[in-house]
Amino acid sequence: MQKPQSFFHLHLISDSTGETLIAAGRAAAAQYKNARAIEHIYPLIRTEKQVATVFEDIENEPGIVLYTVVDQTLAGLIDSRCTAMGLPSVSVLEPVLTVFQSYLGTPAGRRVGAQHVLDAQYFKRIDALNFTMEHDDGQLPDDVDDADIVLIGISRTSKTPTSVYLANRGIKTANIPIVLGVPLPESLTRATRPLIVGLVATAERISQVRQNRILGTDYDAQGYIDRATISEELTYARQLCTRHGWPMIDVSRRSIEETAAAIVALRGKAR
């Protein structure tokens, strides 16, 4: 018998944007399928007055408190308030900083938002994002040899979200749709610089995703969601990849993050 789903409050306090903290909190919460976190996110908390305001909310809806605050005084204040209220609190970064300090033999600089500094890596990501958005869904195919990675696949194989995810890691990614019976751009078949990867899935999975996409529209979708037609599209896509020696990844049961990780691994092997 399946247990009923329960809910709990998860308070996330950050002195920066909170991205690191949100990712950590959600990764932990995902391990509990019968408990759902109600998130309360408090970014840019950098003064004792702001901390006091946050705890007014926590008193009304108590729960787990996670924080990434590099200022030791504010961190101590958060811990002491949680202890007084009988609530668990964890500094998500502190154990990691302790390991770094032990190994490197020097304390951390305690810089707020240090990961968001406008350095060369930051501008590389912005450049990659601009390139990826300009080369989405087959746009500007003549520039495809300037990409680091090119994703190809039939409709609804997660080409665009995977491209954007890779671009956020500073990888210039173009994506080109495969349409049954339509040849790929010659610029792609001539390309020598990028890693070209075909994304495929089961016909059942693609049909389901396409059905969800067209709900509430007037689109005549019989051929679009027909599994036999999708199977033909997939066969054509696989034949193209096999002919050109391009690796394929089945995204049927993969998240965007898992697909991207597999692509990065292929890129590492190709170098």
N, C-alpha and C positions, 0 to 999 in steps of 0.2 A: 504494500500500500504506500502510495507516494505521500510524503509529508507535505502539509500545507506550507506555502511560502510565508516567511516572516520578514519583517522589515526592521532595520536599525539605522540610527543616525551616524553618519561619518563626517566628521568636521576636519577640513583640510586647510591648514593655516600656512601661508607662504609669505616670505618677504620679497618675492619676485612674482613672476607670472603664474606660478603654481603648476606648470606643465609637468615637471618632474614628479611632483607630489600626486597629481591626479592620476598619472600613469601607474605609479606604485600602488595607490589606493585601489584602483580598479583591477589591477592584476591580482591583488590579494582577495578582493571581494568576489572575483570571478570563480574562485576555488570553492565557494559555498553556493551551490545551486539552489538551495531552499531558503536562502537568506538574501534579501535585496537591500543594497545600501541606498539610503536617502542622503545624497551628497549636499554638504554645505561648504562652499568654497570661499575662502577669504584671501585674496591676493594682495600684494603690496602692503603687508602689515609690518611696520617698521618703528612704531612708537608704543610706549606703555599705554597711552590713551587708546590707541587702536586695539590693543590686546584686550583692554577692559571692555570695549564695545563688543568684541567678538564673544567674550565670555557671558555677556548678557544673553546672547542667542543660545549659547551652549547650555546655560542654566535652564532655559525654556524647553530645549530638546536635547537632553544629554545623550552622549554616545561615545564612540571611539574618536580620539583626537590624534591626528597625524600632523606633523609640521616639518617644514624646512625653513629654519630661521638660523642664520649664522651668528647673529648677535647673542653672545652668551647670557647677557642679562635678560633679554626678552625670552630666550629659551628656558632659563631658570624660572621666570615668571609663569610661563605656560605650564611647566611641570608642577610647580607649587600649587597653582590654581586647580589643576586636574587632581592632584593628590587630595586637596581639601574637599573636592566634590566626589571623590571615590571613583574617578574615571581613568581609564587607561590612556596613556599618552606615549607617543614614540617619535623621536627625532629621526626621520628617515635617512638623512645624510650623515648623522654623527658616527654610526658604526663604520661607514665607508671612509670617512675622514680619518678615523682612528687608525685604520689599516694603512692608509696612505702615509700618515704621519710616522707610523712605526717603521714602514719600509723605507721611506725617503729620508727619515731622520730629521725632519723639519716640520713645524706646525703649519697648518693651512693658513692662507692669507685672510680668510674670512671676508671675502668680497661678495657683497650682495649682487645677485644676478650676473655673476661672472661668466656664466655660460652663454649669455646673450650679448657679449661684447661685439662691437662692429669690426671684426677682424677679416682677414682674407677668406677664411672659411665661410663666414656669414655671407659675404658678397658672392662667393662661389655658389651658394645655395640659391640666392636670388637670381643669379644668371641662369642657373639650371631650371628654375621654376619658369622664368620668362621663356626660355627655349622650349620647354615642355608644353606650355600653354599655346605657343605659336605653332607647334607641330602636333597638335592633338587631332585624332581622327583623320589622318591622312593629309593634313594641311602642309603646304610648302614641302612637297616630297623631294624637290631638287636639292634641298639642304640636308638630306637624311644622313649623308656621310659625315656631317659635323656632330652627330649624336654619339653618346657613349653606348647607349642601348636603344634598340628598336624593338617594340613589342608588336606582334601581328596576331590576328585572330579574328574569328567571326564575331558577329554582334553579341554582346553581353558576356564576354569572357574577362571582364574587369580590366580592360586595357587602360582606360583613362585613370581610374583611381590608383592603380598600381604605378602608372607613370608619374603621377603627382607625388606619391609616397617616395619613389626613388629620387625625384627631383629635390625633395626636402632633405635628402642626404647628399645633395650636391652632384647628382648624376644626371646629365642631360639625357632625357628620354623622349623619343618620338614614338607614336603608335599609329599603325596603319591597319585599316579594316580589311579582312578577307571577304570578298563577295563571290559567291558561287559562279564559276565560269568567267570571272573578270581577272585578267592578268594583273600581277603586282606591278608597281611603277618600275621602270627600267633602272632608275637611280638606286633602288633598293637592291636589285640583283647585282648591280655593279659595285655596291658599297664594300669597302675593305676595312674601314675603321671601327664601326660599331659592332657590338655583339647583338645578333638578331635572334630573338626568342619567340617561338610560337606558343600561344596560350590556348589550351583546349579544355574541354569539360565533357561530361556525359550529356547526351541529348536530353535526358530527363531533367537534369539540372538547368540547362539553358532554356528549355521550354518553360520551366517554372518561373525563372527570372523574367523571361519575356512576358509571360502572362501578368506578372505583378506590375510590369512597366506600363502595360497598356490599359490597365483597369481604369474605368471612368473616362476613356477616350472613345472617339468614333472611328478609330483606326480599324480597318478590315484586316484582322490579324490571323486569318486561318493558316496561310502559308508560313507566316512568321513564327507561329508557335507549334506547327505541325512537327512531330518528332521525326517522321521519316525524312522530311525536307531538311531538318537540322542535321540528321545523320549524314545526308549527302554533303552538306556544307562542311561538316567536320572531316569527312573523308577527303574532300578537296583540300582543306587546310593541311591535313597531315601529309598528303601527297606533295604539296608545295614545300613543306619543311623537309621532308625526306629527300626530295630532289636536290635541294640546295644545301643539305647537311646542317640545317638549323636545328638546335635542340628544342624540345617541346616540354612544357610543364602543364600537368593536369591540375586545374584550379578548382575542381568540383568540391573538394572538402578542405580547401585551404582558405585561410583569411588573407586579406591584402598583405598583411605584414609577413605571413609565412611565404607567400608567393614572391614577395620582394627579396626575402632572405635567400630563397632558392636561386633567384636570378643573380644576386650578388655573388653567391657561391660559384655559379657557372662563370661569371665574369673573372673571378679570381683564378679559376682553372685555365681560362682562355688566354690569360696574360703570359 
